[in-house]
Amino acid sequence: MAPSSTKKAKFGTSWPATNPTSAAASCPPKTNANLQKLVAPHVDSFNFMLSEGLDYAVASILPLTIDVGHGNKMTVWIDSVQIGYPTSDATGGHSQKTLLPAECRQRGISYTAPLIVTLARSFVGGSTTEHLQRTVGHIPIMVRSQRCHLANLSPPELVKAREEANEMGGYFICNGNERCVRLLQMPRRHHIMAVRRGAFSKRGDLYSELGVTMRCVRRDQSAVTLTLHYLLDGNATIRLGVRKQEFMVPAGLLLKALYPLTDREIYDRVVRGDVDNTYLAARMELILRESKRFSVYSRDEALAYLGKHFRHVLPYLSTDMTNIQVGNRFLDEYVFVHIQPGEKGRAQKVELLCLMLRKLYAFAKGDIREDNPDSLMNHELLLPGHLYLMILKERLQDMLASIQGQIEGAKAKPAVVDATYLKKVWDRTQNIGHALTYFLNTGNLRTSSGLDLMQLAGYTVVAEKLNYYRYFSHFRSVHRGQFFTTMKTTTVRKLLPDSWGFMCPVHTPDGSPCGLLNHLAVECQLVTSPPYTPETAADEELKLARFLANLGMIPSTGFSDGSFVAPHHYLPVLLNGKLVGAAAAAVCVELEAALRFTKATPESHLRKERGVVPTLEVCLILPVVGGPFPGLFLSADAARFTRPVKQRNTSWIEHIGPMEQVFMNIGVLPADIRDSTTHMEIKPTNMLSLVASLTPFSEHNQSPRNMYQCQMAKQTMGTPAHSIPYRTDNKMYRIQTPQAPIVHNERLQEFQLDEYPLGTNAVVAVISYTGFDMEDAMILNKSSYERGFGHASVYKQIQHFKRSPSLNEEPLLAQAMADLVKDHLDSNTLHSPAYPLNCAGCENPTCRSIVNPIKPYARSRDVACGRPTSQSVHDLE
C-alpha cells in the first residue's frame, strides 16, 4: 500500500495501520509499558547495580595493608568506581563517538563501556592520601539500562537508531551476539529452613541428616549460607564456607563470641521458660557444657580462639592483626552477614542464632515438619544485575590482592614506592572487562570464592530471534539449576500448587528440561532492589518495630533499649531475617491485618510513617501440631516474587508473595467465594505466562496440547523484527504473507503482539473415518499455495572473507623494488636507509654481512664498473 500523497508524510505516521491493536501509524508514539514489564527484572536489577549496588560493593571491600620493605607499610583501598558510556575507538586522531548497539551487531563487536577505578593509598603513620585513577577494562553494558544510549528514547528515536520501535533491552551484545542472563531459582534469603539430607550424615561420625539452613545476603547481593547441624549426641554445630572450604564451629562457642552473655542468659534465651520441654533443656545444657571443653569463659577468649584458628584461612588479613581482631572480622564477614556490624547487630545475631537452635531442636523432636526445598515459597530468583555485581565485586577484590601479592612477593624491594611504581604494578593486574566478557560469552563462572552459588556453568544463553514469541520468552524463563538436570528423581519437576500465579503451569518444554525450565506468569513481577538505603535502613526498621510494638508485640534485644525474654508460647516476629520481637498468636492475627491494610492503602504517607513498603510480604503461620514452624515472617528483600490480587473488603490492589499466598484464602471466580475468602484474583488468566495466555479457548484443549502449543508458537514462521536490514542474526524466520488472527484474546491486544504477526488464517476440512490415514499430515490446496499461503523465508548469516590478491605479479611493485636496489647500489653505503636489516648497533662484521643482503650486489657492481672492491670480511676483521 503506497503512502498517502494528499499531505506531506511525516516519519512514523505515513502508513495506515495493518494490524488491529496498534495505533494508526507504523511507528507508535510511545513505548508499550506492558512489553517493558516483561524485561523489567533484567533491566531494573542492572540499574540497581549501576545506581546503588556498585557503591555498596566498593564500601564493603576492606583496605589492604602491604609491607613495602624497609620497615614501611602502605594501606591501599578502592576509593570509587565509575562506569562510563559505550564509545567507539578513536582512530585517525578523531575524538571518540557514541557507540550504538546496532553498530556492535553489524561489526561483530561487544557493547562495552569503560570501568574507571580510583585507587587510594597512604602510608601507615602518614597523614597524606594519594589517589590514582585508571581504566581497568571495558565491561559489557545491558541494552536500555541507564548506561545505554538507548535508555529513555521514544519509539521514533529508536527507529532512527536502527532499532526496533518496541526495543525492550535486557540483554548484552558480545561479539555481535545478543546474550541473555538466565533467571535461576535460589534458596530464599533470610529464612530459616528445616531440611533433611542424607549428605549431612556423611560430615562426621556424630552428624545426623537433620539441619536448619539460612542463606544470608548483604546489600551488595553477595551471600554466605549458614547450616546448623544436629548431632546424634544432642549437640549442634554451625557449618559455613570460606573461599570454597567448609568449616564447622560449635554453636556454644559462637554464642559466647557474639555477645557478652552468661551461660544462664544464653539458656533462658533459647528455652524461654519452657521448663516442661526437657528435650530442649537437656540439649542446651549439653551445648553450654561443650563450650567449656575449649577453656573459653569470656567473650574475648572466644574471639581469640576463633581468630587463632581462622587466621590462616580468612583472606585479605593484615599480619599485625591480633587474634581478637581476626575473630571480629570473622563474625562480621561470615556470620549472619545481612545484619549490620556493631554491638546492636551482634545482639540481633545472638537472638537469631537462638531462634535457629529452637527450630532445629523442634525439628529433631518431631514437633514441626520439614520445609519443602522444591516449593516456590522457599525460593527466590538470581537476577542478572545481582549476579553481575557479585562477579564485579570479586574481581575488584582480586585486583587489590594481586597488587599486594606483586609488591610483597618481589625479590628486590623498591627503594621508593611512588605513584609510578604503584601504577606499573597495577597495570600488571588482570583486565576486569575480559573476565566479564568471558562470563557472558560462555556462561561459565571463574571464581575464587564460589560466590555461594550452586553451579559454575550455564548462566547465559543466546537470545535467539527465530520469532518474537521465542525472543521475549528468554526473558521470562526460569531455570531450576544445572545440578537438577542430572537427578534421576522427578520430585523437582513436579508442579506444586504453591507456584500458582507466579510460575506458569503450562509453559514448560517437553523432554529433558520439562519441569526444570519454567516461565513467569504474565503478571508476576520481581523486587529488584533492597527497600531502603543503608543510611535509612535502621530507622525504617525501627519505625516498623515501634508500629508493631504499639499493637502488642514485645520487641527483642536488638530493637529495644533493654533485654526481654518473651514466653515460649509467643510467636517470633521476623523482618528480613532479623528477630524484631514476639507476640501471642491472637496478637499476630491483628498485626497481620494491620500490615495488610497499611501496605495496600493508597495513602503513601501512612506507609512512610509506619515503615511499610507496598511489596512487603506478610506471612503468618499459626501453631499446628506437626505443621511448619510458627511465626510472623515479614520480608521486604530483593529478588522476591510478587503479584497483584484484590482485597475483598477494600477493593484495593495488594501485592503478595509466594510464601504468604499458601496461608491465604484467595478466590479465582465469584463461585469460589466463601466466608473465609479475603482476596480475589484480578483475572483468572493471571496464572498463565504470556505465550500460554495467547492460546484461544485453551480451557477446551487436552492439557498436553496447551504445553505443545507454547513450544510450537516459539518455532513457527513469524515476524522476528522490523529492523531486519540492520540485523546480523545467525538464524531468523520470516513469513511473507502474515495475517491477523480471526480470534483475538485480551493479551494479544494489551501487548500489541500483532505488530509482529505470525501465521495465516486457513480454512480447514477434516478428513474423517474412511479418508486417508495420514495421522498429522495435511493436504494443501494448490491455488492457495500459488497465492502465497505459507510463503516464508529463512535468514542465515554467512561470513565470507575474500583473500587479498597477491602483489607478486604487480608490475608497479617490481619497478619499485628495482628502483630501491638501484638507489642503494649508487649510494655505495653499507646498507640502505630504506632497508636497514642489520642489527642496530651491532659491531660483528660477520653478522653485518649476513643480515645485509644488499652487500653482494655492491661487490658485483664494483667489479662491473672497474672500481676497487669493498673490503672482505677477513679485511674487516
Buried (B, 14 or more C-beta within 10 A) or exposed (E): EEEEEEEEEEEBBBBEEBBEBBBEBBBBEEBBEBBBBBBBBBBBBBBBBBEBBBBBBBEBBBBBBBBBBEEBBBBBBBBBBBBBBBBBEEEEEEEEEEBBBBBBBBEBBBBBBBBBBBBBBBBBEEEEEBEBEBBBBBBBBBBBBBBBBBBEBBBBEBBEBBBBBBBBBBBBBBBBBBBBBBBBBBBBBBBBBBBBBEEBBEBEEBBBBBBBBBBBBBBBBBBBBBBBBBBEEBBBBBBBBBEEEEBEBBBBBBBBBBBBBEBEBBBBBBBBEBEEBEBBBEBBBBBBEBBEEBEBEEBBBBBBBBBEBBBEBBBBBBEEBEBBBBBBBBBBBBBBBBBBBEEBBBBBBBBBBBBBBBBBBBBBEEBBBEBBBBBBBBBBBBBBBBBBBBBBBBBBBBBBBBBBBBBEEEEEEBEEBEEEBBEEBBEEBEBBBEBBBBBBBBBEBEBEBBBBBBBBEBBBBBBBBBBBBBBBBBBBBBBBBBEBBEEEEEEBBEBBEBBBBBBBBBBBBEEEBEBBBBBBBBBBBBBBBBBBEEEEBBEBBBBBBBBBBEBBBBBBBBBBEEBEBBEBEBBBBBBBBBBBBBBBBEBBBBBBBBBBBBBBBEEEEEBEEBBBBBBBBBBBBBBEEEEBBBBBBBBBBBBBBBBBBBBBEEEBEBBBBBBBBBBBEBBBEEEEEEEEEBBBBEBEBBBBBBBBBBBEEBEEBEEEEBBEBBBEBBEBBBBBBBBBEBBBBEEBBBBEEBBBBEEBBEBBEBBBBBBBBBBBEEEEEEEEEEEEEEEEEEEEEEEEEEEEBBEBEEBEEEEEEEEEEEEEEEEEEEEEEEEBEEEBBEEEEBBBEEBEEBEEEEEEBEEBBEBBEBBEEBEEBBEEEEEEEBEEEEEEE
